[in-house]
Amino acid sequence: MRAAVWDGQLLFVSDQVKLRPVGEGEVRVRVLRSGICHSDIAMLTPHAPKLPVILGHEAAGEIAEIGPGVAGWTTGDLVAVGTQTPCGDCRECRRGEPHNCDINWGFTPDFPFTLDGAPVASFANVSSFASEIIVKASQLFAIKDLPLEQGALIGCAVSTGVCASRVLGKVRTGDTVVVFGIGGIGVNAIQGAACNGAHVIAVDANPAKEAVARQFGAEAFVLADPAQDSAAAAEALARDHGPIDVVVECSGAVGAINTALRCTKRGGRVVLIGMSRYGSEAALPLTSFVMGGEVIATMNGGAVPERDYPELIAQAQSGQLNLADQISGVWPLDRINEAIAALKAGEVTRAVIDHEM
């Protein structure tokens, strides 16, 4: 099978990768489409927790093999793959917060792949930069007639962004919501807030993002100046667009986070979901939050797959959520480095790998 492998120095494509056999409660999926997320790009470092590794965590494909103990699925079924594999038994799972389970999160404990006989790690319980993967049956969600390119985005960009607004932001009709960082997650945070009846202001340092933000429901756009003092930027946002009820920060940039923490109204809510660089620190203005404000930081937007994914898929199928226009381009696996370069340069909103090309 073919896969893009990160060895700490190079991201290269090999057709010599092998996959272990399917086990109890597991399914082998032939990956047909894979999104590329900035979380994947953040792992392209010599300091990744496990190396070598096959990255990618946004997958859509077809079931190729069903393991023992799995019911309700048939080979050939088209599915989106979720990243969460909560254990069901830890404190957080028992509290009804499986998205906070830390038993099965990030890098899987085993090494399901091998290359030239050496173990290769999996990422986020998926590894969609591989043409075949083994996942738990509980990670699968039927996409039926939803196009594969769109189905691949459900597992992260769509669920994280939409749920950041709806679940963590608790956005209500009439709220004013500011979304920082208009990338793959940001456009979905905009959609999640707009669909709930909010007035959305988009903020980004790239002027080309204004058209993108408005396409997905933003009513106003603010061009960020990375050199501007965060307190001054927050004051301007609050003056021109306040009172601001909810902020969803998707960029992970320290300056944007510092502005986000300062611009909400008294009792406002700040949701931090952007991937920051390792070692980054932001300054929390304590006086703002002593007055009743709330800061929530998470990587998955608070999405609970079994609760949220079917609804998101249905809303995408009905057109309530616009997934088609998020996809700026489709690349074959052999050109994955080109797709990543386009994302890093801010030239595309979403890049998708087509394993059939």
N, C-alpha and C positions, 0 to 999 in steps of 0.2 A: 504494500500500500504506500501511498504518497503522503508526505507531510512536510510542513515547514518547521524546522527545528532551530531553536535558539541555543547556542552553546556557550553564551557569555560574551562572545565576540562577533559572531556572524549569525544572521538568520538565513538559512539555506534550505533548499528543497531537496528531499531525498525520496527515492522510490524503494528504499531498502528497509523502511520501518516496518516492524511487526507488532501485532496486537495480541495480547493474551486472550485465552478463551473466555467466553461469556459465563458468568456464574449465577448463583441463586438470586432471583429477584432482579436480574439485569437484562439489558437488551443491547444488541449491537445495532448501531445506526450507521447507515451510509450517509455521510454528510454531503449534501448537495450545494448548500450555500452557507457562507459564514460571514458575519459582520466583522469589522475590525474596530475595536474600541480603544479609547485612549488608555484604558487600564491595561490592555495588552501592550501598548507602546511603552507604558511606564515600566513594564517588566523587561524591556530590552536593555538590560544593564548587567554588568559583570557581577553585581551583587544580588541578583535574583535568588530567592531562598533555596531553590533546587535547580541544578543544572546537570545535563541538558534538559530542556523542557519543550513541550509542544504547547504553544499558547493558543488563544482564541477561545471565546466563551459565548458567542452568539451563533447558534446553529439551527438550521432547518434541514431535514432530510427524510429518508424513508427507513422504516424498520427492516433490517436485513436478517436478523436472527433473534429469537426469543428464548430466554433462559428459563430454567426450572422455576416454578412458583409464580410465574407471571401470567395474569389473566387480563382479558379486556382489550388485547392488542392483536393485530394480525400482520404478518410480514407484508410489506408494501404500503402500510399506513404512512401517511405524511404527517410529520410532527415538528413542533418547535421544542427545543431542549432548554430547560431551566438550569440554572447554576446551583440552586440550593438543594442540599441533601440533608435536611435536619435529622438528627438522630432520634427524635421523638421522646427521649428519656431524660435529657439534662434539665436543669432548672428552668432555662429559658423556654424550652419546648413545652414543658409542663405548665408554664405560665401563659401559654398561648401566643408566644412570640418566637416562632421557629426561625424567623429571619435573623434572630440574634444568636442562634446556635453556633457555638465555636468548635464543635466537635468535627464537623465536616464542612469546612469553609476554606476557600483559597486554594492552596496546593494540596491535592489529595495525598493521603498517607502512603499509598502504594505507587508503584511505577508500572502502569499498564502497558507501556510501549518498550520496545527494545530497538536498538540500531547497532548493527554489527555485533550483536550479542550483549551489548551494554545497556543497562536500564535507562529509560527516558521518562521524566516526570510528566504528569498531567497537570493542567491548570484549571482552576475554578470548576472542577468536576466535569469538564466538557472537553477542552482541547480541540476546538473546531477548525484549527489549521491542519488537521489530519483528515484524510478522506474517509476513515472509519473510526468510530469511537465506541466505547462501552460505557453505558450510563445506567443508573437505576431507573426502573420503570416509572417510579414516582416523579422523575424529572420530565416526563413526556406529556405534551399537550397537543391534541389533534388540531391541525390547521385546515384540513379539508381543502376548500378551493381558494384559500388565501395564497397569493403568489409566494413562491419560496423565498425570494429576496426580502419580502416584507416579513414573512414568518421568522426569518433569522434574527430580526431586530427585537422580537418580543422578549427574549431572555435577558436583555440588559437595557439597551437604550430606551425602548418604549416603556417597559415596566418600571425602570428606575426613575425616569423623568416624570411620567404621568403620576406615579404613586408618590413621588416627592411632593407634588402639589396637593394631591387629593388626600393621601393618607397621613403624611407627616405634616404638611402645611395646613391641612384641614381647611382648604380654601372654600369660601362660601360665595354665594351670589352677592355681587356688589363690592367684594374685597378689591383692594389695589395690591397687585402682586408685581414684584420686581424680580426678573430672572437675569442673573449674570452668567455669561458664557453661552453663546448661541451655537453650540455644536450639536452632536447627535442626541445628547441627553437634554440640553437646553431647549431644543425645539419641542421635545415631548413634555417638558415641564410647562412650556407655554401652552401647549394644547390641553394638558390636564387642567390648568387653571382656567383657561378660556372656556372649556366645555362646562366648567362649574359656574360660569357666569361672572368671572372676575374681569377686571380691567388690568391688562398686562403691559408692563413696561419692560422692554428688553435692553440689556446693557452689554456692549462688547467693544473691544478695542479695534476691531476690523470693520471699517465702514461698509464693506460688502455684505455684512451680516444683517444690515437693516432690511433689505428686501426679503431675506430668508425669514427673519423674525416676523415681519408683517404677514408673510404668506401663511404662517402657522397660527396667527391669531393675536399677535402683539398690536396694541393700539398706538404705541409710541416707542421710539428708539433713542437711546442715549449713547453717544460715542464716548467710550471711556478713554481717559488719558492716563496711562500707567505712571506718568511722572507726577500726577497731581496728588497732593496730600489727601489721604483717605478721609480725614475728618471734613475737609472742604468738599470733597466729592459727595460725601453722605449728606452734608448740609444742603448742597444744591439739589440732590435727588429729593430730599424731604420737602424742600421749598417748592420745587416745580411740580412734583407729582404726589405729594403726601396728602393725607396721612397714609403711610405704607403699612399695610396689615401683615404681609408675608413677603419674605425674600427667599428665593431658591438660588443658591450659589453653586454653579455647575463647572466653573473654570478651574478651581483649585489654586488660582493665583493668589498669593498672599495679599497683595494690594486690594484685590476684589473682595476677599474675605474681610479684611479690615473695614472696607466701606460698607459691606453688607451688615456687619455687626453694629453699625452706627446709624443706619438710616431708617430703621423701623419706628413706628409710633410707640408710645407707652403700651406695654402689653403685647407688642408685636412678636412675630415668630420668625426665626431665621433657620433655614434648613441648609446644611452644608453637605453636598454630595460630590463635589469636584475632587478629583484625584490630585493631591498636592505632592510636591517633590519630597523625598525622604529628608527629614530634619527640618522641614519648614515650620515656622511658628507664627501665630497671629496674636494680636493684642486684644484681649477681651475687655471692653469698657464696662466695668462692673456696675457703675451707677445706672446704666441703661437697663440692666437686667434685674437689679434689686427692685426696680419699679414694676416688675411683673412680666418682663420679657422672657422669651424662651429660645434656647439654641438647641438644635437637634443635628447631630452629625452621624451619617451612615453612608454605606457604599451602595445600597440596593434600593434606596427610596422607601424602605418600609414595606416593599411588596411581599405578599404571601402568595406564592405561585398558585396553589389550589384555589385560593379565593379570587385572585386578581387576573391571572392569565386568561382564563376562559372569557371573562368580560372584555379584556383588551382585544383579544382575537375577534370577538363578535363586533366590537366597535370599529375595528379595522376593516372587517368585511362589509359593514354597513356604510363605511365612509365617514363615520363620526370622527374617527381618528385618521389623519392623513399620513400614511406610511410611504406611499409610492413616491411622493415628491421629496422625501428625505434622501433617497438613494441617488447620489450624484454620479456614480459610475460603478461598473462591474469589471473586475479584473480576474484573469486566470491565476491559479496558485503560483505559477512560475514568475508572475510579475508582482508578487505580494510586496516587495520592497518599494516598488513604484507607488502602489496604493498607500502605503504607510507614509511615504514622503509627501504625497498630496494631502493627507490628513494633517500631518505636522505643520504644513505650510498654510493651513486654513483654506485650501482651495476647494474642498468638498465638505458636505455636511455628513454624509455617510458613505463609506466605501464597503463594497461587498465582494467577497471572493466566490467565484463560481467554480466548484470542483469538477464540473462537467466540461469546461472549456479546455 
